Amino acid sequence: MSHVPYLELQPGLAELAPELTEACESVLGAGHLVLGPQVEAFEEEFARACGSAQCVGVGNGYDALVLGLRALGVSSGDDVLVPAQAHITDWLAVSAVGAHPIGVDVDEVTGNLDPELVDQAWTERTRAMVVVHLYGHPAPMDRLAAWARRRGVAVLADASHAHGARWAGRPIGAWGDAVAWSFYPTKNLGALGDGGAVTTDEPSVAQRVRVLRNYGSTSRDVVLERGANSRLDELQAAFLRVKLRHLDEWNARRSLGARRYVEGLSGLALTLPRVTDGATHAWHLFVIRTAERADLQAHLAAEGIETLAHYPTPPFAQGAYAALCIDPRRFPHATAWAAECLSLPLGPHLSMDQQDRVIDALARCVTGSGGH
Ligand SMILES: *Cc1c(COP(=O)(O)O)cnc(C)c1O
């Protein structure tokens, strides 16, 4: 009985090995290693793919969030609305700029920020809102952006799960005042190491990120403000240009895998992911919900099937935020998502055979028929 790993990167690297090798050779030949022509070309190509005017490459997704918040004018003492269930970095980035993360409960169906709840979380000091397109399912950006505009709140989207997603037919990179991206190797668009970017239509926001990523300097020996070192290197940019050419096709394979799961698992007592009107899902993760997660995970592990939970502890319940003393009852949906979410193996190189093993194992151990 062969093992079904949660995610394997090696088959994707093997598929693209000739192109990645060629990209590497072109960097070796050019001799530029950090912030050079490959980064510039990637920024242009990724901006175009995102439907946004500007793209600035940075060191990783966390820095994209931190520098994005700073470029939108968020600073010490501000409040920033963040989903109560998200990646820990969405909260850490808010804290890193000296602002206070204000949790907002998430939607029961998608796990995304609930537009019905943002207004009651709003405070006089609310300067910005971080919207996370959780699992690759876009958040309802038209409603969130309309509310934010009314309240004068800046919108930073975290699209690190959502390369290739669309909302209301527009690329997800075209929604929000700025969009932060991670190119960590496991993402839909992954580098061969760390990488990130901020996209935006606003030239002044892009320019501020450009300055902040390089110590705060506008030119050699001129430092305007206290910046960071968060530069994208030429090798990663060259690899990302290769990966970007394959993003749509690899996302189509993810989407096919998701469809096969939905067909194969319907009728079981599990809550399957649902795609809401207006959403084109990027299927970064295929997340089911079950009240018996621990048992199910153990059963699957015994059959050699690896699963993960994204994320078993909401940011507000982590030790990092223990000082805030947040009562989990304030965020019932986030708490339920954290307790019940289970991510099944999914990726552009998961074979149908491997996927059938996951479906068969679930059919054997999940009884009854459940709702979706
Ligand atoms: C991966 C990820 C991040 C962090 O990105 P890094 O590049 O690891 O810093 C942030 N937000 C989300 C939603 C992510 O999935």
The ligand as an ORCA input file, in Angstrom:
! r2SCAN-3c Opt
* xyz 0 1
  C       2.152     31.438      3.396
  C       1.250     32.498      3.848
  C       1.725     33.678      4.416
  C       3.170     33.885      4.771
  O       4.005     33.885      3.716
  P       5.592     33.657      3.917
  O       6.132     33.829      2.559
  O       5.763     32.299      4.492
  O       6.059     34.731      4.856
  C       0.824     34.669      4.733
  N      -0.500     34.502      4.544
  C      -0.995     33.362      4.039
  C      -2.476     33.256      3.848
  C      -0.152     32.325      3.686
  O      -0.670     31.203      3.195
*
